[in-house]
């Protein structure tokens, strides 16, 4: 079977597409069945996201999954496979943003991420606010994100409320939120510190301790609701007509936190609020605690590392300590043993700039391998999805990005993006 070389936008940028598989007519005649197509990305430098790098490697894709990853010559490419010649290019896992408000409206404008009518709203579900098609300046935000290699985002409620609601993990494919969701609820979003909106109305919380109290109160009430449900279950076993407690959607949602079914993500900035979040996690036994922003986390880095707290850095990537020295937050925390994710907080920083956020950390000294993990495997671990996404490993979803150079070089272009083995972006073409 003779490969057929196609002239394509990718080829014009030096990404040669050599079709020898089910996508070509010859392969179809050779009996390659639909759904059994194999794609091989060959010759690229593979940055796997695990710390391993392969200078000239192959990623073999079949059935939406990565079938094999290895050096050229060590991975057998089956006859009839679609070959993507990526020699001289760089391939990474699809990028994962651990904290985003993508599809919720412009920062500073009318947004759909804060229900500012009650400081405690755990019953809210972020998937009910996301509009993938966007509008106005946001109309193409999902396409722009794909065009820079972002394949997965953790979409979260905003931080206007003490308990904002339930987050979701989305893959940027499909036409509706329902097509995109791969994990819901992903975690419970909270936010500590003073809440100016409520303070201006004389409504609790007007202080930091008021915010912490509201979290404790809500979690205690959720636990009591769970106990009432258990009592009802026992009573019903004796009397099928036993009346259940009145249904409460907020307590239902928080019961998942109390029962360690979902983790908690808390917006914090100052070191005192950070330690309040840590205390809450200890008091109520959170299954996992991640902190968003956490600008002063460098002051308590050792404590966070000891307790296994994840810090999601951004959109502010650097700060200055009390002596006026620059602190590279992601690099500093990583060096101290803290798991670091890097975020955009889109659209505070546009979703498409995720790798540039990590590039800032690299500029100020973060190890590039750690920086790559902070936007791939680390956020996958934070969400409990590391068996599925975040690295180039056999058995995982075939989410990968082909770059024409170092992903942390701002001049580097994205040539091709795959989600679950399907090309969803190709340079010079509309996303599919």
N, C-alpha and C positions, 0 to 999 in steps of 0.2 A: 504494500500500500504506500503510495507516494504522498507525502504531506503537501498540503495546498497552502501557500503563504498568502495571506490577505493584506491588502492595503487598508489600514485603519488609523484612526486618530492616535491610538496608542503606538502603532508602529512608527508614525511620523515623529514621535518623541523618543524613539529608540526602544520601544517595547514591542518586540516582534511576536505576532500571534501566528502560530503554526497549527492549523486545525487538522488533526488526524483522528478525530473521535466522533461521537454521536452528533455533534453540532454541524458536521460537514456531511455532504451527500455521500461521499465515498464510505464513510464510517457507517452510515445508515444502511447502505447496501451490504456492508460486511456483517450486519446482524446485531449491531449495538442497540439494545433495547432501551426505550425511554425510561428514565429513572436510574439507569445503570451507567450513565456517562461518567467518565473519569477525566479529571483535569489535573495536569501536572504543571506547576509553576517551577521552572528550572533555571539554574545558573545564578540566582540572586544571592546576595549576602543576607542570611536569615538572622534577624534579631528576635529570638524566640520569646522573650519576655520572662524566661526562667532564669536568665543569667547566661545561658549558653548562646554562643554565636557560631554560625556556620558560614564560612567564607563563600563557598560555592555549593549551594544546596538545592534540594528539591522538596516542595510541599505537594503531596499527592492528595487530591480531593475526590471523594466519592459519596454520593447520597447526602450531600450537605455537610458532611463531616470531614475532618482531616484524617486521612487513612494512614499516612506515613510522613515523617519528616526526617531528613538526613542529608548526608553529603552526596553530591553528584557521583554516580557510579555505585553508591551503596543502596540506593532505593530503586527498585525495579519499576519502570514505567510500563504499564501493560500496553500491548498493541491496541491501536485504535483510540488511545487517549488524546484529548485535546491538550496540545503543548503550548504553554505560554513561555516564550523565551525571554527571561528577565535578566540575562547576563548583564552585569554591571549595575544592577539596581539593588534596592534594599527592600526587604519584605519584613513587616512587623505584624503582630496581632492587630485586630481591629481595636481602635482606641476606645476607652471607656471613661466617661465622665461621672465621677462619684457624687456630684451635687449640681443639679441643673434645674432651671425653671423653663426649659425649652417648651415653646408652644403655649405659654401662659400670658403673653402680652409683653410690651416693652417696659424696661426698667424706667421708673419715673412717670410712667403713663398709667392708663387703666389696666390693671393686671387681674388675673384670675387665681392668684395663689394665696391670697389672704382674705379670710372671711372675718372682717373687722366688726363683728357684732357680739362677740363673746370671746374672752381670752382663752377659753378651754373648749376646743372643738375637735376631739379625737375621731369623731364620727365622719369627718370629711374625707373624701377619697380623691386624690389628685387626678385620677383618670377621668373624673367627671368635668374637669376644667380644660384639659388639653385639646387644642384645635390644630391638628397637624398641617392643615393647609395654610394656616396663618392668614394674616391680612395686612394691608398697608406695607410698611417697611419690613414686616416679619414674614411676608408671603413666601419667601424662598429660604427661610432659615433652616429647615430640615435638609434641603438640597445642599446648602452651603456647608452644613456640618458633614454630610457624607463626602463632599468634595475635598475635605481635609482629613478624611480617614476616621471620623468618629462614627462608630457603628452601634454603640450602646450608651445610654444615659440613665442615670438615676434621677427621675423627675420628682421633685419634692414640693410640698406646700411652702409658703413663705414663712418669715419669722416675725410677723406682726403679732401673732398670738403666742401664748405660753405653750400650749399644745396645739399644733397647727393641723394635724391630720396625718393620713396614711400615704406613704410614698409608693412609687412603682418603678420597676426597671423596664425600660423600653429598648427594643432594637429598632433602628431607623429604617424600617422597611414596611411595605404595605401602605394602604390608604387611610386606615382608621387606627385609633388607639387600640382597639381590640386586636387588630393585626399585630401591633407592636409589642404588647405586654408579654413579658416572659416571666415576671414575678410580681405578684400583688397579693396582699400588701407586702411591701419590701421591708419597711420599718415604720416606726412612729416618729414623726418630726416634732421636736420641741425647741424652745428658745428661751434662754435665761437672760437676766439683766433687766434693766428698767424698761418699761413699755410706755413710751411717751404718749401714745394715742390714748390709752386708758387712763393714765395719770392726769391728762388734760381734762378728762371728764369726771375725775374723782372716783373712778372705778378701780378696784383692785385688779392688777397689782400697780401700786404707785412706787414700790421699792423693789430691790433685788430679792429681799427676803420674802416679799409678797409673792413674787413669781415662783420661788422655790416651794413655798407653802401650797400654792395652787397645784403644782405637780404632785406633791405628796398627797394632798386631799383627794385628787382625782384617782390616783393609784390605789389608795386605801378603799375608796368607794367601789372601784372596779373589783378589788379582791372580795369585798363583802357581797357584791352582786354575784360573783362566781360561787361563793359559799351558799347563797340563796338558791342558785340553780342546782347545786349538788343536793341540797336538802329537798328540793322539789323532785329531783330524780328518784331519791329514796322513797319519798312519800307516794309518788306515782306508782312505784312498784307494788305498794299496798293498796292504793286507791287510784284507779285510772282517771278518776274525775278530779284529782287534786289540782288546784289552780296554780299555775306557774307565776313567778314574779312578773311584774310589768316589764315588757321588753324595753331596753335602753340601748340604743345603737352606740352611744359614746362609751358606755361601760363595756359593751361587747368588744369594741375595738381595743380598749385599754386592757381588757382581760387577756388578750393575746400577748401583751407585754408582761403582765404579771405571771402568766404561765410559761414565759420564756419561748413563746412560739415565734415572735418577731423581735428584732433588736430595736435599739433606740438611737436616733441621730439628734444631736443637740447643737443649736447655734449658740456659740459663745465667743467672746473676744478676750476679756480680761482674765488674769490668772485666778482671781477670787471666784468668778463664775465658773471657770474651768474646774476648780476643785469642788464647787457645789455640785456640778454635774457628776463628778466622780463619786461624791458621797451618795447621791441619789442612786447611782448604779449599784453601789454596795448595799444600800438599805433595801432595795427592792429586787436585787438579784438579776439585773438586766442580762440577757443572754449575750449581748455584745453592745458596747458603747462606742460610737464614733462621734467626733466633734467637728463641726463645720467652722471654718475661718480660724478660730483659736489663735489669734495673733500673738498673744502672750504665752502660748504653750511652751515656748523655749525656756521660760522661767521655771517650769515644773516638768521638764522633759523626762527626768529620771523617774519621777512618780508615775507618769503616763506609761513609760516603757514597762515599769514593774507590774502595772495593773493590766497591761495588754490593751490600752485604749488606742483606737485608731484616730489619727488627726487628718482631716481633709483640708489641705492648705489651699488658700485662694479666696477670692481673686487677688488679694494682696499677697504677693510672694516674698516681700522683704519688709523688714522693719528696722528700727534702731534701738539698741539697748540703752540703759540709763547713762552709759558713758559715751553715747553718740556713735557707737560702732554698728556697722551694718550687720544684720542677722539674716542670713539666707534661710528662711524658715524651713523649707522642705529638706534642704541638705543638712541643716543643724539637727533636726528631729531624727532624720534617718540615721545619722551618725551616732545618735544617742540610743538607738535601738527601738525607736517608735515606728510602727507601720505608718507610712505616709501615702495618702492618695492626693492627687492634684486635681483641682476642679476649675471650672470657669465661672460658676454661679450665673450661667447664661440667663438673661442676656446682659448681665452686668459687664462681663466680658463675653463676646459673641461665642457661641458654641464651636464655631469653626476654628477658634484660636486655641483649642485645648493643648495641642502640641507646643504652641508658642509659650503657653504658661509654664510648661515643663522646661522649655528652652531657657527661660529666665533663671530657673533653679540651676540648670547646667552652667549658664554663664557665670554664676557666682559660686561655682565649685561643687555642685552635686554630681556624684558619679552618674554618667549617662545611662548605665544599666539600671541603676536605682530609679532614675528619672523615668525611664521607659516603663518600668514596673509600676510606677505611681499612676500611670494612665492606662494600664492594661491589667496585669495580674492582681495587683493590690486591691483595686476597687472591686474586682471580681470576688476576691476573698472577703472583702467587707460585706458584700451582699450574699455570701454563701453560694456563689455561682462559679467557683474556681474549677469545678469539674467539667464545666461546660464552655466557658469563655475565658479570655485573658492571656492566653499563650498559644504558641504554635506547638501543639502536642497531639499525638495520635488519639483519636476518640473524641476530641473536642469539636465544637461547631467550627466550620470553615469560614471564620470571620478574619479577613486579613487585608492588608494594605500594601500596595506596591508603590514605593517612592523612587524618584530618580536620584536620590542622594541621602545624606544624613537627615533623618527626620527632625533634628533639632537645629538645622540650618534654615533660616527663614526664607532662603531662596529656593529651597527644595520644593518640587512640585509632586502632587499626588497623581499617579498615572492610572491606578485602577483600585477599586474597592470591592471586596466580596463580602456578602453576608450569607452564611449557611450555604456556601458554594456557588452562589449566584452573583454575577456581576451587577452591582447596583450603581456603580459609577465608573465611567471611563472618560479620561481626559479628552476634552473636545467634543463630547457628546452629552446629551441630556441623561440624567440618571434614569435607569430602567425601572 
